[in-house]
Amino acid sequence: MRVTKGAQIVAGTALLALAVAACGGGASDPGTAASGAAETPVRMELGEPQALLVPSNTTETEGSEALGAVFEPLVTYDDNKNAVEAAAESITSDDQKVWTIKLKSGYTWHNGEPVVAQNYVDAWNYAANQENAQSGGYFFGRIDGYADLNPGEGKTVATKTMKGLKAVDDTTLEVTLTAPFSQFKTMLGYTAFYPLPKAAFGADGKVTQQFGEQPIGQGLFKMDKPYRKGTDQTIDLTVYDKFPGTKPKNWTKLQFKIYTDADVAFNDLQANNLDIHDSLSPAAIATAKTTLGERYQDVPDAGIGYIGVPLKYNPDLNKVDVRKAISMAIDRKTIAETVFSGTRAPADDFINPAIAGYRQGACKVCTYNPAEARKLYEAAGGPKTIELGYNADGGHKEWIEAVANNLRSNLGIEATAKPFEKFASILDSLKAKEYKGLFRMGWAIDYPSAENYLTPIFSTGAIANGSNYGGYSNEKFDALLAKGDQAPTIEEGLKFYQQADDILLEDLPYIPVYFYRNNSGYSTSVKNVKVNLLNQIEWADIEKV
């Protein structure tokens, strides 16, 4: 899963004003100059990654963006949201349970070693082992033998490998699942499924800190030097000359610049001190169309913005009627049209309209009804004070304060917005079960499937090894997910996923607020900038001007 850092959009007017008043806050031609000066890199805005750059422990957008430049996935996705082989030559199964993955030839690690099937086996076994506490480990839960690596808290892991995973030869990987899963191939474009070289592991079998600071990948870019989280302000990379895929035409250097303020990044973009900014704040979007012109992009996106609920960790929010009242108190239409200047759509389902399975109007309590909201809230004995946490580095202040104003006005309670300086900070607090307030959360899909909006965020298994920050658990929901997974076709599985979605709509463990659009901008120094389905940049398409 990828929880999203940025609101990526526009600000202000009446609703916002009320909130503020209430709160009081083989590349060629490296592009060098004629004098032989060093090449100026293509520079992209990035928030600080939550953790070291280890694929199986990276489940948020910022680290995923950086790793997406360093590694080549087994599959990518076309414009029709179909999985297309990338590092894989083929991915096949006769029964949806036993899968054969053939690797393309020509891929080497950035240290020169050939990529082999065992590299995937080693990476996936490491990710799945509970002793390694990898945040993406849950994605391997369908592989036979995962349970052996996850006997439970306080229990000893007796093996280091999943019996359903083996390298047949250097170019062939065989994966046996515990049950048929028609969408297994679709999953394989996700960050957690990247391979790892032998050099990633220390003598103790753990991925080393050295690797996490300077991962050795098999993708388009090679890291120039270690990135020391919390100290370094850039991640610097160079095109790997032995990469067998398409390379940029006239540049070789890439730099991710770490920002804690999206508006500072926007100022740098306008001054041509930054080339790509894909998390424009509400304050920036209001002027971006004018200042950037054709260099401003507003394109469909499959993400969802939520108000998260720590229902397992805050008894004041346990009652479903309290959550439904909060939902009905939120004026989604005004937030979408005013705060985001029309670059969001009010959410009315837990599945985004871009993906098969969405049903318009499915969420009845997502309709603005302040009178009914107050009545329901008071009858349920909702808390008199509520705090809404958000990450200040992602442009969320305006819409979170607008929601807080809605709750004050419509529920008659004290609602305050609490900023966390960095996205990583609020994620760490949620993961540690320390923060007990409502919280801003977003979801950028890992792969194009309705299932991806359900399992990683709301399944019981995702509490320990996923993005279930609220601690929601429902046996019937989990059972329907399993039925969807085991259906013989994607179409048949979708029916069960929609039934699982119905349970979420009744229980409301999170409160859907808006459907994303991707709002980004780029400088006058580059062209052909494209953001893909996973909200990552298609680097090979970019040209310097």
FENFEN-V510197 format. One record per helix or strand. SS is the DSSP state (@ for helix, = for strand). FROM is the first residue (numbers start at 0). TO is the last residue. If there is no record, write none. Layout:
# FENFEN-V510197
SS | FROM | TO
SS | FROM | TO
This chain:
# FENFEN-V510197
= | 1 | 2
@ | 13 | 22
= | 41 | 45
@ | 54 | 56
= | 59 | 59
@ | 60 | 69
= | 74 | 76
= | 82 | 84
= | 87 | 91
= | 97 | 102
= | 107 | 107
= | 113 | 113
@ | 116 | 127
@ | 129 | 131
@ | 136 | 139
= | 142 | 142
@ | 145 | 148
= | 164 | 168
= | 171 | 176
@ | 183 | 186
@ | 190 | 192
@ | 197 | 199
= | 200 | 200
= | 206 | 206
@ | 208 | 212
= | 220 | 222
= | 233 | 238
= | 252 | 257
@ | 261 | 269
= | 275 | 276
@ | 281 | 294
= | 295 | 307
@ | 314 | 316
@ | 319 | 327
@ | 331 | 338
= | 344 | 345
@ | 363 | 365
@ | 369 | 379
= | 384 | 390
@ | 391 | 393
@ | 396 | 410
= | 413 | 419
@ | 422 | 430
= | 437 | 443
@ | 449 | 452
@ | 454 | 457
@ | 461 | 464
@ | 474 | 485
@ | 489 | 506
= | 509 | 521
= | 525 | 526
= | 530 | 530
= | 536 | 536
@ | 538 | 540
= | 542 | 543
